[in-house]
Amino acid sequence: MSKIDAAGTYSLGNHKVKRMGYGAMQLAGPGVFGPPKDRDAALAVLREAVASGVNHIDTSDFYGPHVTNQIIREALAPYPGDLVIVTKISAKRGTDGSWMPAFSREELTQAVHDNLRNLGLDVLDVVNLRSMLGIHGPVEGSLEAPLTVLADLQRQGLVRHIGLSNVSAKQIADGRRICEIVCVQNAYNLAHRADDALIDELARDGTAYVPFFPLGGFTPLQSSTLSEVAARLGATPLQVALAWLLHRAPNILLIPGTGSVAHLRENLAAAELVLPGDALTALDRVAKIAAA
Ligand SMILES: NC(=O)c1ccc[n+]([C@@H]2O[C@H](COP(=O)([O-])OP(=O)(O)OC[C@H]3O[C@@H](n4cnc5c(N)ncnc54)[C@H](OP(=O)(O)O)[C@@H]3O)[C@@H](O)[C@H]2O)c1
């Protein structure tokens, strides 16, 4: 038993993963570009995550690019049997670090092969098709062509499960006419709750919802309510933000990102934090203030 078991598990395709996972994006250099300042520290974060019981890691070959996956492979291969590595495709990086859509058949196929090679895998457990129609929020538009390519790669045996990222309810429904969608990864946290209805809808049909920016992203969440609740519970504000997500819905899987072992420990410990009713009421107001 590890401490993160307190948060329970949820289905991700045919895998059962712990609800407290880890997001690897912060392991690349500044701006998610190039190598990290301290490669040994990055290796240590990954090894500690898995030693602490984490069996769900989120990544992409466009983090770095390539660098993050290569660090994951160096730190963890041969991989523990229960570890599920989820990756995402549909973007590429310019030489200046810029992010560009990469939605053609050739680019998507190349991205799957890049992930396989750099992670050292024969099959990718879960691949999210990341919509680049919007930046940090869904923008309507058809994803039929790229999703058809990804479904073809799944039929070839290179991909076990498919998810969607940065998408609307309509894009998920349309996507389900092409292939099974096992998870949705959108921006969501205590102060950014545009997906409230979508999360409940996905929970009803057993689909995992994986919020990106669970701590607020590049600028972590700050609010006096979070700080007050945290002080009362002897926790940190970001632990409260993670515990709130775990409480929010059973299908939420957490992938908080950090390049620091100390922050990783703090984040994983949130799995054991129980929020009393009055704290939940106060935290609900944070979302209403943020939305106003
Ligand atoms: N699908 C998509 O489009 C998409 C987009 C963005 C991210 N993602 C995925 O989602 C994961 C999570 O998102 P994210 O990493 O961008 O954002 P996040 O988890 O909301 O926050 C990460 C930020 O919080 C800091 N942090 C983490 N733990 C902390 C702690 N205990 N105390 C203080 N600061 C702390 C990190 O800095 P330190 O490194 O200093 O701890 C980093 O600046 C990523 O790793 C990635 O796998 C997906």
The ligand as an SDF file (V2000), in Angstrom:
LIG
                    3D

 48 52  0  0  0  0  0  0  0  0999 V2000
   -3.0980   18.4120  -23.3310 N   0  0  0  0  0  0  0  0  0  0  0  0
   -2.5200   19.5960  -23.2220 C   0  0  0  0  0  0  0  0  0  0  0  0
   -2.6970   20.4720  -24.0510 O   0  0  0  0  0  0  0  0  0  0  0  0
   -1.6390   19.8830  -22.0480 C   0  0  0  0  0  0  0  0  0  0  0  0
   -1.2320   21.2180  -21.8020 C   0  0  0  0  0  0  0  0  0  0  0  0
   -0.4360   21.4610  -20.6960 C   0  0  0  0  0  0  0  0  0  0  0  0
   -0.0600   20.4230  -19.8540 C   0  0  0  0  0  0  0  0  0  0  0  0
   -0.4510   19.1420  -20.1370 N   0  0  0  0  0  0  0  0  0  0  0  0
   -0.1000   18.0120  -19.2320 C   0  0  0  0  0  0  0  0  0  0  0  0
   -0.6230   18.3190  -17.9670 O   0  0  0  0  0  0  0  0  0  0  0  0
    0.4050   18.2010  -16.9630 C   0  0  0  0  0  0  0  0  0  0  0  0
    0.1360   19.1750  -15.8370 C   0  0  0  0  0  0  0  0  0  0  0  0
    0.1410   20.5000  -16.3240 O   0  0  0  0  0  0  0  0  0  0  0  0
    1.3090   21.5400  -16.0420 P   0  0  0  0  0  0  0  0  0  0  0  0
    2.5080   20.8410  -15.5440 O   0  0  0  0  0  0  0  0  0  0  0  0
    1.4150   22.3980  -17.2350 O   0  0  0  0  0  0  0  0  0  0  0  0
    0.6620   22.4590  -14.9520 O   0  0  0  0  0  0  0  0  0  0  0  0
    0.3270   22.2660  -13.3880 P   0  0  0  0  0  0  0  0  0  0  0  0
    0.4730   20.8420  -12.9960 O   0  0  0  0  0  0  0  0  0  0  0  0
   -0.9690   22.9460  -13.1670 O   0  0  0  0  0  0  0  0  0  0  0  0
    1.4180   23.1640  -12.6800 O   0  0  0  0  0  0  0  0  0  0  0  0
    2.7700   23.0330  -12.9060 C   0  0  0  0  0  0  0  0  0  0  0  0
    3.4430   24.2540  -12.2870 C   0  0  0  0  0  0  0  0  0  0  0  0
    3.2480   24.2320  -10.8720 O   0  0  0  0  0  0  0  0  0  0  0  0
    4.5150   24.2060  -10.2010 C   0  0  0  0  0  0  0  0  0  0  0  0
    4.3430   23.2910   -9.0680 N   0  0  0  0  0  0  0  0  0  0  0  0
    4.0400   21.9750   -9.0960 C   0  0  0  0  0  0  0  0  0  0  0  0
    3.9190   21.4930   -7.8590 N   0  0  0  0  0  0  0  0  0  0  0  0
    4.1530   22.5150   -7.0170 C   0  0  0  0  0  0  0  0  0  0  0  0
    4.1890   22.6420   -5.6050 C   0  0  0  0  0  0  0  0  0  0  0  0
    3.9160   21.5950   -4.8190 N   0  0  0  0  0  0  0  0  0  0  0  0
    4.4730   23.8500   -5.0740 N   0  0  0  0  0  0  0  0  0  0  0  0
    4.7330   24.9160   -5.8520 C   0  0  0  0  0  0  0  0  0  0  0  0
    4.7170   24.8670   -7.2150 N   0  0  0  0  0  0  0  0  0  0  0  0
    4.4380   23.6770   -7.7750 C   0  0  0  0  0  0  0  0  0  0  0  0
    5.5000   23.6880  -11.2040 C   0  0  0  0  0  0  0  0  0  0  0  0
    6.7880   24.2000  -10.9480 O   0  0  0  0  0  0  0  0  0  0  0  0
    7.9720   23.2740  -10.3730 P   0  0  0  0  0  0  0  0  0  0  0  0
    8.4830   22.4510  -11.5280 O   0  0  0  0  0  0  0  0  0  0  0  0
    8.9540   24.2680   -9.8480 O   0  0  0  0  0  0  0  0  0  0  0  0
    7.3910   22.4270   -9.2920 O   0  0  0  0  0  0  0  0  0  0  0  0
    4.9300   24.2690  -12.4960 C   0  0  0  0  0  0  0  0  0  0  0  0
    5.3280   25.6130  -12.6560 O   0  0  0  0  0  0  0  0  0  0  0  0
    1.6900   18.4670  -17.7400 C   0  0  0  0  0  0  0  0  0  0  0  0
    2.8110   17.9460  -17.0760 O   0  0  0  0  0  0  0  0  0  0  0  0
    1.3920   17.8090  -19.0660 C   0  0  0  0  0  0  0  0  0  0  0  0
    1.7100   16.4150  -18.9890 O   0  0  0  0  0  0  0  0  0  0  0  0
   -1.2500   18.8700  -21.2100 C   0  0  0  0  0  0  0  0  0  0  0  0
  1  2  1  0
  2  3  2  0
  2  4  1  0
  4  5  1  0
  4 48  2  0
  5  6  2  0
  6  7  1  0
  7  8  2  0
  8  9  1  0
  8 48  1  0
  9 10  1  0
  9 46  1  0
 10 11  1  0
 11 12  1  0
 11 44  1  0
 12 13  1  0
 13 14  1  0
 14 15  2  0
 14 16  1  0
 14 17  1  0
 17 18  1  0
 18 19  2  0
 18 20  1  0
 18 21  1  0
 21 22  1  0
 22 23  1  0
 23 24  1  0
 23 42  1  0
 24 25  1  0
 25 26  1  0
 25 36  1  0
 26 27  1  0
 26 35  1  0
 27 28  2  0
 28 29  1  0
 29 30  1  0
 29 35  2  0
 30 31  1  0
 30 32  2  0
 32 33  1  0
 33 34  2  0
 34 35  1  0
 36 37  1  0
 36 42  1  0
 37 38  1  0
 38 39  2  0
 38 40  1  0
 38 41  1  0
 42 43  1  0
 44 45  1  0
 44 46  1  0
 46 47  1  0
M  CHG  2   8   1  16  -1
M  END
$$$$
